[in-house]
């Protein structure tokens, strides 16, 4: 039972983690994309459709990633090339994604999907206690951990990562140094879109293997909150996603056990926990300032 | 943030509807709480709406408009009012949480007919309420659950603590206890009508705690799928979900709204619409049980027998003796619960192993 609970928590946390890591990179480059929910749902529908038509969940996952990236390209074009308002464009992206996916996915509603297989390594997976936890989960779970590590390393240990952060902190200076701000932001936004798409694909190919309209049910917004919660640090995003997952699964177990706490309070717990941590983090103003990308959400028009 | 965005979404949805100036005789409008593709509650309402349009002569006769995923509460009022201003003749609001909003708008538009599903307030003469006796189906499910469960405990994924849902839990428990007096039911409140991921998580939590039958009062097919993966049995909700668990679904309570919608819209066309409070069940085929599957023949027979008795009016699921959860007497031997008490039900019967959120 304990093993199952941990696995359920990991399943709940993985899509949040992937989408949030993607958004973290976007925001580190100084762009605020509120369209995570929209890109996620586009990934979910594309992933389901591709897997359903081809029979391969792997192609489904690939399609989800591509769909998220392509959809984010629309956002990038509008906000970076045409310099539209990022907040409004992001919201529009979410609304568009929710509507468009519902329309595109209509024929797939009520169809059983194709599930991504779990990892199975002979001997290792069968190890008592830790076997399934360490060697028997779904492939995307491992990818999400790798992704977190890779992004942390990229942002803080590579020259390209430093460049990306400098664009996010002061696009004027970066531009003056000869850095192509717009190109870097395009790439960052597309990376974020690909991640959100993958998270959506995870929902329709593994979490609940089916396509249902609006199936992301607000997970994109939670991913956005996690980025702030983590004060733009990758490993904290991981911690936040698992904390959120643990509290949301834990409260369901508490209810099933018959613990006499009002269920409304238990349902609100994951959000309360997030707020408490946010308050604790923002107590130290100076530290928050250091981590926040200074150019976040500010439009950039290169002067000639 | 999410809430306000939903309201923007709702407003945008209303705006995008526009007006298709067809020369239909009547415009029927529907406000849905979820997406029409949920394959559950809203899906069935929409099927009913389409059936109504078809039955009354198609698009040339009846203009159909609908709004999906309208949040319950204040946003709903704006959505309903938009509908009222856009020329709807009759507006169906299909979730309990639209109760006050429906009545508020109805007061301002006395010439438009309003039909609110599952509520009990009719503050103006142009507001009707309609509901189905789903608890009849829940009772049958309880009988089946107790007959096939080896663990002696079932899991119940509930949405919100409103009378409708509480009544369902009570009926399920009474049905189960008629077979096995010690049968236990674990209740988990998801506090949502529709969140496939959360519903799946709730199902997993219940299974991890040892239940071997699951029933749900939330709208997606996710719990059925989890039950199928984990190899236990489950009941569908609102629509036939057998595709998601060919070896899992025992039966499903299917909501059939088509003939009610046809009847009511026809009444508007004919000018005979009057305020009603409709609460019909298996007898009128508002509640239909999906085929009994994945259970032994004797259980099938038992279920069919109870279903027949409820249909014929010979038996009511809420027939005494029934005690309240705290052990105090509620219904005496042979006494049948009054409709008014059931529709405002805010207490558990004896044997429910949960604390009712107040």
Boltz contact constraints between the chains, C-beta under 6 A:
constraints:
  - contact:
      token1: [A, 1]
      token2: [B, 208]
      max_distance: 6.0
  - contact:
      token1: [A, 4]
      token2: [B, 208]
      max_distance: 6.0
  - contact:
      token1: [A, 8]
      token2: [B, 204]
      max_distance: 6.0
  - contact:
      token1: [A, 95]
      token2: [B, 9]
      max_distance: 6.0
  - contact:
      token1: [A, 109]
      token2: [B, 37]
      max_distance: 6.0
  - contact:
      token1: [A, 110]
      token2: [B, 39]
      max_distance: 6.0
  - contact:
      token1: [A, 112]
      token2: [B, 243]
      max_distance: 6.0
  - contact:
      token1: [A, 112]
      token2: [B, 244]
      max_distance: 6.0
  - contact:
      token1: [A, 207]
      token2: [B, 197]
      max_distance: 6.0
  - contact:
      token1: [A, 208]
      token2: [B, 196]
      max_distance: 6.0
  - contact:
      token1: [A, 208]
      token2: [B, 200]
      max_distance: 6.0
  - contact:
      token1: [A, 208]
      token2: [B, 222]
      max_distance: 6.0
  - contact:
      token1: [A, 212]
      token2: [B, 196]
      max_distance: 6.0
  - contact:
      token1: [A, 212]
      token2: [B, 220]
      max_distance: 6.0
  - contact:
      token1: [A, 213]
      token2: [B, 35]
      max_distance: 6.0
  - contact:
      token1: [A, 213]
      token2: [B, 37]
      max_distance: 6.0
  - contact:
      token1: [A, 214]
      token2: [B, 35]
      max_distance: 6.0
  - contact:
      token1: [A, 215]
      token2: [B, 196]
      max_distance: 6.0
  - contact:
      token1: [A, 217]
      token2: [B, 195]
      max_distance: 6.0
  - contact:
      token1: [A, 218]
      token2: [B, 2]
      max_distance: 6.0
  - contact:
      token1: [A, 221]
      token2: [B, 2]
      max_distance: 6.0
  - contact:
      token1: [A, 249]
      token2: [B, 201]
      max_distance: 6.0
  - contact:
      token1: [A, 252]
      token2: [B, 188]
      max_distance: 6.0
  - contact:
      token1: [A, 252]
      token2: [B, 201]
      max_distance: 6.0
  - contact:
      token1: [A, 252]
      token2: [B, 202]
      max_distance: 6.0
  - contact:
      token1: [A, 252]
      token2: [B, 205]
      max_distance: 6.0
  - contact:
      token1: [A, 253]
      token2: [B, 205]
      max_distance: 6.0
  - contact:
      token1: [A, 255]
      token2: [B, 188]
      max_distance: 6.0
  - contact:
      token1: [A, 256]
      token2: [B, 186]
      max_distance: 6.0
  - contact:
      token1: [A, 256]
      token2: [B, 188]
      max_distance: 6.0
  - contact:
      token1: [A, 256]
      token2: [B, 205]
      max_distance: 6.0
  - contact:
      token1: [A, 256]
      token2: [B, 206]
      max_distance: 6.0
  - contact:
      token1: [A, 256]
      token2: [B, 209]
      max_distance: 6.0
  - contact:
      token1: [A, 258]
      token2: [B, 353]
      max_distance: 6.0
  - contact:
      token1: [A, 260]
      token2: [B, 355]
      max_distance: 6.0
  - contact:
      token1: [A, 262]
      token2: [B, 357]
      max_distance: 6.0
  - contact:
      token1: [A, 263]
      token2: [B, 189]
      max_distance: 6.0
  - contact:
      token1: [A, 263]
      token2: [B, 357]
      max_distance: 6.0
  - contact:
      token1: [A, 264]
      token2: [B, 357]
      max_distance: 6.0
  - contact:
      token1: [A, 267]
      token2: [B, 191]
      max_distance: 6.0
